[in-house]
Amino acid sequence: MRILARYGLILALVIVLHGLCRISGALPFFDFRCYDLLAGRPEAPFTPDSAITLVVEIDEESLQRLGQWPWPRLLLAKTVELLLQQRPAAVGLDIFFPEADRTSPVQIARFYRQLLGLQVPLESFPPALIDHDRIFAAALARGPTVLPLFLQHQPTAEDRPLPDSARFGPLPPDSKVPQAGALLINTPILQQAATGSGYINAALDRDGVFRRQPLVIGYDGQLVPGLALALLRQIDPAARLLPSAPESWAPLCFDVLGRTVHTNQRGETLTRLYPATAFRRVSLARLLSGEVPADLASGKIVLIGATAAGLFDQYITPAGEVLPGVFVHAALLENLLRGVSLYQPDSAPQLAFGLSLMLSLVLVWLVLQHRYLLSWITYLGGVCGAVLFAWLLLRQGVYVALGYFLLPFSFLFFLVSLFFAVLHYVERKRFLEDLGAAHSATIDSMTMVAESRDIETGCHIQRTKEYVRLLAKQLLCQGLFPRQLSPHVIDLLFRAAPLHDIGKVGIPDEILRKPARLTDAETAIMRSHVTIGYRVIQNAINSYNKTNEFLSIAANIAYSHHEKWDGSGYPQGLRGEQIPLEARLMALADVYDALTSRRCYKDIFPFEEAEELILAERDRHFDPRIVDAFALLRPAFREVACRYRASEQEQRLAARAQLA
């Protein structure tokens, strides 16, 4: 039952975290970035000289030379005529003409007649120049030309029929191709003159970046081609939508120029966009003035569009660049003709999300089994394998929604890792605290072995480590010894202080307990306890096989706590800063406790007298900075001494009873 509950908890955790990723709305945006990173900044598979398309730009130079836009359509008619004379594969215009040309003489005369009641005689105008739209329509009718359409999702009051030139075929039943509710077409005379029509509007992704373009959109039960596909139909009138496979995950397939183009079931293809400099370009003004080669457009698919600032529809590329719409259509044409188009299967996000769910279950199970290394291998292997798989498929023209796998899988791994890291930290902190307490208790017990041989020393080790900690904290608060003192070091000092007399285990009892003054020989033996203690701790350091900060501090305290500031101490006669700081602290603590505690050879000194003796040894026995700190801590030192006197009396009586 407990096993079932555990697995139920794992399943619920994984599902909830994946659900949070799903409803947050972050998955599509993360997937967009994954695609951008995988696709990179694509290098154009062509050069301006080898490009299949030719872009005729209405650029700043054209506006400067030909005047403000919109121009009389005579200029566009002349442009189309010049291009068709060079026998291009097709000519498409990325310019919408929903109204009549108001610069036509016939439109000007109508304007004055309707608004001002004036009659403008047109008899002096050559009949061929009276209506610019008729002139433009005649130019369009001379060759394979394609005009744009604009499709809207919201229906309008005016229901316009779809031109025959924009019919790509019937809309398949149960099709997922998006359908438009309204159609905007060019003025009828122009629409009827063009041999083809294709829509030019495109939807941006949620982050405002252009990545995908539908090849077709449904309207009035028919498929309407985009401008690029409509231009290709001028070359291959047999281009068509192939019958779809019955599977829901199968892509749509288009037969264009004998090449099969795949899209998702919405008819969308991921468009590789290239910088404008990659295409063959020419200014429209230069074309009209005859400044270009006579065969420039021969065999090319020509696109006429605006690139001057403020005239073109702007598309933001994944690289963050702004690209005029005419280059977007040109890029799609180049991709389709060169077989480098991409698409994302409709089922890819669901499959990637489901794979993340399954691997996450495995991952959480491994973590709960404490198989942390294997869980890391699973995560890294899953991520690296998914990225490699997505990269390989992208080279084949398919993007598999990598973001829908990586985001929930990594999000869950991060949360689980964070949870267990915090749990491990809490458990380890508790363990280290217990270990530290046991360590301190062990050290105190070890030192009690030495201290218990002298029934007069009592709570000496407890008091001295308290004194050392008080002094060290005061020095740290005063900003002294910042490189040597820290809260961590002070804790080590507190735990190492009891080892200062560990060497007394090697001193004979008759010397250690002698109530009278020691002889010179006995004094020498007594002083050897610092060397004995140092050797004991040094042996522990050597057994440790690496530097141990605690043992190093303990060794310095044991060996040098009888050194004096003026160099008159032992065993080495060190002076001043040569004496380790921890030993200097221990020296004052040890002397103060000896003065304020009962010994077999002396009575207790009053606190005032003991303090005066300590202060008198400033610059001689003790470091003056430590003495100054002591002067500020006299009340705290007295409190520690009084606290341990009662328990000291009890320990002394118990020790005497045990020895008896």
N, C-alpha and C positions, 0 to 999 in steps of 0.2 A: 504493500500500500504506500509506504514511504517512497519507494522507487517511482511509482506512478505519479505521486504528488510532485516529486522532483522534476520528472520529465514534463509534467503539465506546467510547472512553473517556467521551465526553459521555453516551452512553446509559447506561453503567454507573453513572456518577456520579449522574445524575438518579434512576435506579431505586433505587439504594442509599439515597439521602437520603429518597426518598418511602417506601421500606420502613421506614426508621427511624421516620418519623412514624407510619406505620401500626401498627407493633408496639408503639410506646411507649404506646398507649392514650390519647394526649392529644387525638386528633381529635374524639371525641364531646364531650368537655368544652369544647373550643374552639368547637365548633359550637353547643353549648347557649348559650354566652355571645354568640355572633354572633346567634342568634335573639332572645335577650333584648334585645340592643341595638337590633336592627332593629324588633322589636315595640314596644320601649319600655314605658312604663307605660300600657296602653290606657285611654282614657277610656270610661266606660260609655256605650253608645249609647242609654241610657234614663235616666230619673229615677225616684225612688221612686214618684212618682205615675203614671208611664207604664209601669212595670215589668209584665211579663206574669206574673211569679211573685210569690208572697207567702210569706215565710218566717215561720213561727210558731216562736219561740225558747223553748227551755227554758233560760232565762238565770238569772243570779243573783237577779233579782227574783222569778222563779217559785219558785226553791228557798227563798227567804226566806219567801214567803207560803204555799207549799204543802208545805214540808217536804223532808227529805232524799230524794235519788234512790236507788233506784227508787221511784216512786210506785205506789199501787194503780192497776191498769189501768182502774178506773172513771173516773179523771180523764182518761185518754187517750180512753176511749169517749165521755165527755161532750164533749171537745174535737172529736172527729171528727163527732159529731152536730151540734154548733153550726156547724161549717164546712159540712157537707153541706146544712144548712138554707139557707145563703146561695147554694146552687147554683154551686159552683166547677166549673171544667173537669175537675179531678182533684185528688185529695189523696194525697200520698206521704209515707211516714214514713221518715226516715233513722235509724231505731231498730230494732235486731234483737231478736226475742223467741224465743229458742231453747228456753226453759223456761216452765213454767206459772207463773202469778202466785202467789207464795207468801204474798201478803197476802189471798188469797181465803179466806173462811171454810172452804170445803171443803178447801183445801190446809192450813190451820192444823189442822183436825180430823185430817186424815191424818197430819200431822207428829207430833202428840201420841200418836196411836194406834200408829204404827209405832215410835217411839223410846222412849216412856214407858209405853205400854200403857194410856193413858187414853182414855176415851170422852168426846168433847165433843159434847153435844147441839146439833143445829142446827135443831130444830123451831121455836125462837123467831125464827129469821131469816126474813125474807121470801124466798120461793123465788127471786125475781128477783135477789136480791143474794148468793146463796150462792156462785156461780162468776163471778168477775170476767172470766175469759177468754171465757165465753159472752156476757157483756154486751158486751165489746169486739168480739167476732166479729160480734155482731148489728149493732153500729154500723158496722163495716167493710162489711158486706153491703148497707147501704142506699144506696151510691153508688159512683162510680168511685174506688176506693182501690187503692193500690199499696204492698205490703210489700217490704222488702229481702231479698235473698239474699246469701250469702257463698260465693264459689267459692275453692277451694284447688287449687294445682298438684299437691301430693302426695296420692295416693289414701289413703283411710282404710279401716278394716276394715268399716265400715258403708256400704253402697251404697244411697244414698237416691235414689228416682226423682225426676225433674224434674217439678215441678207443671205442669199444663197451662197455667196462667196465665203461665208463664215461657218458653213455647215461641214463639220468633220465626220459626221455619222450620227446615228441615233444613240441616245443615252441608254446603256445597257440596264436591264431591270436589276433592282437591288444594288445599284452602283453606289459606291461611297464617294464618288467625285462630287465636290461641292457644287451647289447649284446657285445661280444668281437669280435675283428677283426682278431686276430691271436692266435694260440695255440702253446705252447711249451710243448713237452712231453719228457718222459724219453727215454733212449736208447731202441730201439725196443724189444730187448730180455727181458729186465726187464719189459717193459710196457705190453707185452703179457703174462708174467708170473703172474702178480698181478691179483687178482680177482676183484679189484675195483680201481677206480681212482677218485680223487676230487681235485679241484683247491685250492691253498693255499694263493693266493694273496688277499689282503684286502685293501680297500680304507680308508684313514683317513678322519675325519671331517676337516672343513676348518681351525680350530684352531690347527691342528696337533695332536689331541687326538683321540684314537681309542674308538668308542662307538658302532658301528653297523657293522654287518656282513651279507652279502647276503647269503642265503642258496643255491641259484641257480643263474647261469649266463647263458645267451643264447649264443649259438655258432652253426653256420651252421644249423639253424632250430631246434636245440635240446637244452634241458635244461641240463646243466652240474652242478652236485652237488658240494658243498664245501667239504673239507676233512671230516668235522664232519658228514655231511649227508651221505657221501659215506661210512663211517665206520658204521653208523646205518643201511645202506642197507645190510651190511654183516650179520646183525642180523635179519632184516626184509626185505627180498627181495621185498615184496609187497608195501613198502613205495612209496607213489605217491603224486602228486599234485591233490587236489580235484577240481572238476569243480567250477569255479568262479561264484559269483552272478553277475547279470547284472549291478548292481549299481556301479557307478564310485568310490564310497567311500568304497566299500566292500574290506576287506583284502583278501590276498591269504591264502589258507588253505592247509596244508600238513598233510597227514595221516602217522604217524610214530609210529610203535609199538602200534597201537590202540589208540594213543593220537593225538588230533588235535592241530597242531602248527600253530599259526597265524603270518603272516608277513604283511608288507605293500605291495602295488602292485608292488613294485620293488623287492620283495622277501627278504627284509632286516629285520633282527631282531636286537633289541637293546641287546647287550651282557653284562650281569653282569660279571665283572672281579673280580677275587679273588687273594690274594697274593699267590706266589708260594708255600709258606709254608703250604697252606691249602690242597694241593694235596698229594696223595701217590706218592713218588718219589724214584728212585733208580739210582745209578750211573751205567752206562753201563759197566765200568771196573769191578765193584763188581759182576754184573750179569754174566760176562764171567768167573770170577774166582770162581764162585760157592759160593759166600758169602751171598746169599739171600735165603729165604725159597723156597722150591721146588714148592709150590703152590701159589707163590706170584701173578702170573698173571692169575690164574684160574678164569674164568668167567669175567675177566676185559676187558675193551677196552683199549688196550695198544697203547701209542703214543711214538715214538722214535724221539727225536729232540735234537738240540744243545742248550745248555745253557751256555757254556763257553764264556767268554768275547771275542767279536770280531767275533764269529761264527754265532750268531743267528740274525734273523730279530727282530728289536726292536719296541715295541709298547708302547706308553705313555698312561697310564690309566688316567681317570678323577681325581684320587687322586694324580697324578703327578709322579707315579712310572713307572719304565721301566720294561716291562714284556716280556720275550721271547715268540716268536710266538707259540711254542708248548703248552704253558699254556693257550694261547688264545683259541686254538682249544679244549683243555681239558675243559675249562670253558664253552664253547658253548655246548659241549656234556653233561656236568653235568646239565646245565640249561634245555636242551631239554628233557633229561630223567627224570628230576624231575618236569617238568611242571612249571618252574619259568622264562621262557623266556618272553621278552617284545617286543612290537613293537609300532610304531607311525603311526597311520592312515594317508594316503596321504592327506586327506582333513582337518586334524587337524590344520595345520598352517592357512589355509584360513578361517576356522570357527572361530578360536581364534582371528584373525585379524578383521574379520567382527563383532564379538561381541564387541571388543574394540571400533570399529567405532560407533556402536549404543549406547553403554553406554557413550561414550565421548560426543555424541550429547545431551544426557540427562544431563550430567554433566555441559556442557557449558550453556545450557538453564537455569539450576537451578542457576548458578552463575550470569547470566545476570538478573535473577529475584530477585537477592540479597538474595537468600535463601542459605546462606553460610553454615549453620549448616547441612542442608539437603544434600548439595553437598558433604560435608566431610563424612557424613554417607554413601552416595552413593559410594564415592570412596573407603572408607575403607571396606564397605560391598562387593563391587565388587572384590577388591584385596583379601580379606580374603576368600570370597566364591570361587574364582577361585583357590587359592592355596589349599584349602581344597578339592575341587572337583578333582583337578589334583592329589593330594596325594592319595585320595581314589581310583581313577582309576588306578594309578600306582600299587597299591596293587593287582589290578585285571589283571595286565599285559599289560596295555595300557597307553601310555604317550600322552597327548593331546596338546603338543606345548604351554606350559604355557607362555613362553617368548614372543610369538607373540601376546599375550593379554596384559601382564604386561607392556612391554616397551612402546608401543604407548599410552596406557591408562595413565600410570604414567607420561610420557613425556608431554602429553597434560595437565594433571592436574597440573603439576609443572609450565608450562609456563603460564597457565591461572591464577594460584594462584599468581605467581610472578607478572604478569601484574596488577592484582587487588590489590595486596599488595602495589606496587609502586603507583598506582592510589589512593589508600586509604591514603598512606603516604602523597602524594602531597595535597590531599584534607584536610587531618587532619592538615598538616603543615599550610596551608592557613587559616584554621579555627582557629588554635591556635594563629597564628599571628594576625588575626582579633580580637580574644578574648583578646589577650594580649594588643592590642592597645586600645580596649574598656575598659579593666581593668585599664590600666594606665590613660585613660581619666576620668574614673569614680573616681579614687583615687584623681586625680588632682582637679576634680570638688568638691569632698568632702572636700579636704583641703582648697580649695578656699572659702568654706563656712566659715571656721574659719579665714582664712587670710583676707577675704573681710571686716571683722569687724574692721580690723586695716588698714586704707587707706594708711599707710606709708610703709607697707611691700611689696607691689607690686609683683614683679617677684621673690620673695624670694625662693619659692618652686622650681621654674625652675632652678635657679642658684645653689642652694644647692645640688640638685640631680646630676647636672653636675659636681660639685666639688667632690662629693663623688665618682663618677665613675672615674674621673681622678686620684684621690688618689689610689683607689683600683687597677686600671690597672697598675699604676706605681709600687706599691708594688708587684704585681704578676710578672711583668717583672724583678724585682730585686730578685726574688726567695724567698721573705718573705711570711710568713704565707701560705705555700703550702697546708696545710690541711684545711685551712679555706676559701681560695680564689680560685675561678675558674671562667671561663667565665659565667657559669650559675649563680653562686652566685653573681657576679658583676651585672648581669642583674636584679637579685632580689633586690640588694641594690639600684640600680637606680630607680626601681619602688616603693620601700618601703620608700625611703627617704622623699617624700612629707608628710608622715604621722607623722613626728617627732613632729609637734606642733598641732596635731589633738585635743589634750586636751584643747586647748584654747577656744573651743566652750563652755566650762563650766566656763570661767572666765568672771565676770561682765564687761560691757563696760566701766564703770567709772574707773576701774583699768586698763583694756587693753589699753584705749585711753588716759590715764592721761599723760599730757605733762611734769609734774613735777616729781621730785624724789618720789618714792613710800615709804610709811611708812613701818615699820617692819611688821605690820599686813597685809598691802597690799602686801608686798613682799612674805609673807607666802602663801597668796592666789594665787598670780601669780605663785609661784613655784609648786603649786598643779596641774598645768596643765599636768605635766609629769605623775602623778598618774591617773588623769582623762583619759588621752590618753591611758595609759597602760590598764586601766579597759575596755575601749571601745574595744580595739583590743583583749583583753583576752576574752571578751564575744563572739566575733566573732570566736575565736579559740575553745571555748567550744561548740558553735553551730555547728562547723565543724565536730565534733566527731572523728577527727583523726589529727595527727600531720600535720601541714601545714608550710612548710619552709618559705614561704613568710610572713605569719602572725607572725611567731616566730621572724623573723628578724625585722619586723615593730614594734613589741612589745618591743624588746630590744632597738631599736633606740628611740622610744617615751619615754621610762622610764629612760634611762641611758645617754642620750646625753648631760646632764648637769653635769655628773660626771667628776672629774678631776684626772689626773695621780697621783698627790700627795695625793689624798684622801680628798681634801677640797671641793669637789663638793656635789651635792645633787641628789636624795633624800636619798641615802643609805650611802654615804661617801665611795664608793668603791675606790680602788687604784690599779694602775698598770694593770696587766693581769686579775684582777677580773672584770674589765670593759669589756663588750663584744666588739669585734673588730668593729662591725658595729656602735656602739655608739661612739667609739673613732674617727672613721672617720667623723661621723656626727658632733661631737663636734668642730673639726677644721673648717669644712665647714660652720657651723652655725656662729661661731665667725667671720670668715673672711668676710662672707656676711654682718654681722651686722656692721663691721668696714667700709666696702667699700660701704654701702648703706645709704641713708638718713633715719633718724628716727625723730619722733616728739621731741625727747629729745636731738638730736645731729646732727651735719653736717657729710658730707662724709669725711672719712679719705683718704688722698692720698695713692696710692698703696704702695709707698715705706714705709710710716709710718706704714700702716696696716701690711705689711710683716715683718717689724722689730718687731712689737708687737707679732706677731705669733711666730717668731723665738725666742724671749725672753722668751716665755712660754714653751720652750722645757724642758722636765723633771718635769714641774710643772703642767701646765694645760693639756698639750698634750703629747701623746706617742712620744718619741724622734724619733722613726723610721718613724712615719707618718709626723713629722715635717721635717725630712730629705727629704722625698719624696716631700713634699710641696715646699721645697727650689728649687728642680729641675723643678717644675711645675709652677713657678711664672708667666712666660709669658702666659701659657695656662689659668691660673686663671684670669689674666687681660683680656684676650680675651673674656672669658665667661661673665665677669662683664660688659664689654663695650657693648657686643652684646645685653644684656637685658635691658640696661639703657633707650634706646629710647622707647621700648615698655612699660617699667615701668611707664614712664611719662604719656603715653597715658592711661594706666590703672588707674593711680591715678586720673587723671582729670575725667575719666568716673565714677569712684567710688564716687568722691565728688559730681558730678552732680546727681548721683542716690540717694545719701543720702539726698541731698537738696530737 
